[in-house]
Amino acid sequence: MRCLAAGAALAKRNQGMIDKTDMEQRAIRDARRFLAEVLTELGLLAPFHDRAAEDIDRIVEACVDGFQDSMQRQSDAGEIPF
């Protein structure tokens, strides 16, 4: 939880914003390809075709955040995620 406390302190100093590391930014960019593959397989790519990269990145981040939040809640409830 030290990581969480450090992140919260950093966010408080920066008006709620924490800049992504270079590694996080690259991971989000790299994830676009996987998202595009799934959207193509499902026939859903067309509405996203002309969207800005920043819009696609928001979708990727929302999915990652939701996944991590769920894993944390399950772990806090005593469930072992593996």
C-alpha positions in Angstrom: 0.0 0.0 0.0 3.0 2.3 0.1 2.7 2.6 -3.6 -0.9 3.8 -3.3 0.1 6.3 -0.6 2.9 7.7 -2.7 0.6 7.9 -5.8 -2.0 9.7 -3.7 0.5 12.2 -2.4 1.8 12.9 -5.9 -1.7 13.3 -7.2 -2.6 15.8 -4.4 0.5 17.9 -5.3 -0.4 17.9 -9.0 -4.1 18.7 -8.8 -5.2 15.1 -9.2 -3.0 14.3 -12.1 -0.2 11.8 -12.3 1.8 11.7 -15.5 2.2 8.3 -17.1 5.7 6.9 -17.3 7.4 6.3 -20.6 6.8 2.6 -20.1 3.1 3.1 -19.4 2.7 5.3 -22.4 4.3 2.7 -24.7 2.2 -0.1 -23.2 -1.0 1.8 -24.0 0.2 2.5 -27.5 1.1 -1.2 -28.0 -2.3 -2.2 -26.7 -4.1 -0.3 -29.5 -3.2 -3.1 -31.9 -4.8 -5.8 -29.7 -7.9 -3.6 -29.3 -8.1 -3.1 -33.1 -7.8 -6.9 -33.7 -10.7 -7.7 -31.4 -12.8 -4.8 -32.7 -12.1 -6.2 -36.3 -13.0 -9.7 -35.3 -16.3 -8.5 -33.8 -17.1 -6.3 -36.7 -16.9 -3.2 -34.5 -13.9 -1.3 -35.9 -15.7 1.1 -38.2 -16.9 3.5 -35.5 -13.4 3.7 -34.1 -11.6 4.1 -37.4 -11.4 7.9 -37.5 -11.0 8.4 -33.8 -8.0 10.2 -32.4 -5.3 8.1 -30.7 -6.1 9.8 -27.5 -9.7 8.5 -27.6 -8.5 5.0 -28.2 -6.0 5.3 -25.4 -8.8 6.4 -23.0 -10.6 3.1 -23.8 -7.5 1.1 -23.2 -6.9 2.9 -19.9 -10.5 2.4 -18.8 -10.2 -1.4 -19.4 -6.9 -1.7 -17.6 -8.1 0.4 -14.7 -11.3 -1.7 -14.4 -9.3 -4.9 -14.5 -6.8 -3.7 -11.9 -9.6 -2.3 -9.6 -11.4 -5.6 -9.7 -8.3 -7.6 -9.0 -7.5 -5.4 -6.0 -11.0 -5.7 -4.6 -11.0 -9.5 -5.0 -7.6 -9.6 -3.3 -8.7 -7.3 -0.5 -11.7 -9.7 0.0 -9.3 -12.6 0.6 -9.6 -14.2 -2.9 -6.3 -15.4 -4.4 -6.3 -14.3 -8.1 -4.4 -17.4 -9.3 
